[in-house]
Amino acid sequence: MRASGEIVVERPREAVWRWATDPEHWHYWQPETAGPGTREHEVVSESSAPRRHVLRSVSGPPFESTLDLFEDVAGTRVRQTVSAGPNDALARFVFLFARPLVRRDMRRQIEAQLARLKEMVELEAAL
């Protein structure tokens, strides 16, 4: 299952990048990730600063979160795309029937995360 969301943060791309890719900040805007060593499975990250950051599960259920940053006239356009799914046959069967509800929930969760990211990055600039 794949879902995504976008938001414009009124800050330069480098400022958004520094904040969004710092594992110490993840628990502020992605409580499900909560930083290194606190998730029930290990993740690896790949970065192409300041454009793309990917977190990928290396154990547990399949999971990948990609954060793309684009310059925008108002600051930085941030797109987060999440691909996730169950890892056993029964869960895949149930997941198949619940797909529309799961995708809608994933989108809402992504939009909430991006709104928190925007708030945190813009608040830091105001301090």
N, C-alpha and C positions, 0 to 999 in steps of 0.2 A: 504494500500500500504506500502510496506517495501523496504528499500534500505539501503546499507551500504558501507563503505569505510574504508581503512586502510592506515596507514603511520607509519614509524619508526622515532621516535624522538631521537636524539643523546644525551640523558640525562637519569639519573636513574629514575626508576619508581616513586619513592617518589616525586622527583622534578616535574615530569609531573603531578602527582596527585594533588599536592598542587596548581599548577597553573591552571589546567583545571577545578577543582571543586570549585574554589573560585568565587562566584557570581560577585565580583568586576571586574573580568577579562573577564567574558562572552562576553561583548560587543566588545572586541578586536578580538575574533575569532568566535563568533556566533552572529552576529549582529541581527539576527531574535529573539534571546532570550533576549538580552540586559540587563539582570539582574533582580533582584526581583522587582515586582511591576510595570514593564514597559510593560509587554506583555498584550494583550487584554484579556487573561484569566489566571487564577491562575495555578501554577504548584507546584507539590510536588516533593521532591527529596528523594531518598534512596541511601545509600552508604554502600559499603563494602570496606573500605580503605585497601590498595591502588589498588584495583582490579577492582571494578565496581561502576559506578555512573549512576543512572537512574533519568531522569526528566519525569514526567507524568502530563498531563493536568487533572485538576479536574473540569474544566468548559470550554466551547467552543468546537471547533472541536476535535475529538479524536487525541491525539498526545502522543508519547513516544519516548524519545531519550536515548539510552543506550551507555555508554562509557566504554569499556573494555580495561584494560591495562595489557600487558604481557611483561615479561622480554624477551629481545632480545640481541643477541651478539653485536649489534650496539647501544643498549640503551634500548628503550621501544617501543614496537609495540602497537599502539593505534588503536582500531577498534570502529567506531561509527556506530550504527544501529538506523535508524529512522523508526517508524511506524506512519503513519498519514493518515487521510481520511476525507472526508466530513461528515457533520452531518445532512443533510436533503436529502430527496428522490430525488429531481431534481439534486442536485449536485452529488449524488451517481450515477445516470444514466449517466450524462455527464462524470464523472470520469471513469466509466467503459470503455467508448470508447477512452478516452485519456490516459489510463493506461500506455502504452509504453513510451509516451512522458513525462508523469509526473514522472515515475520511473527514466528515464534518467536525467531529470532535478534535481530530488532529489539526485541522485548519484553525479552529478556535484557540487551541493551545498555542500554536505558532504565533497567531496574531497577538495573543496576550503576552507572550515572551518578547516579541518585537516591540510592543508598546512599553514594556518594562525597560528594555534596552534603551530605547529612545529617551525615556524619562531619566534614566541613570546617566547617560552620556551628556545630555543637555544640562542636567543638574550639576554635574561635575564642572562644566564650563562656567556655570553661573557662580560657583563658589570661589 
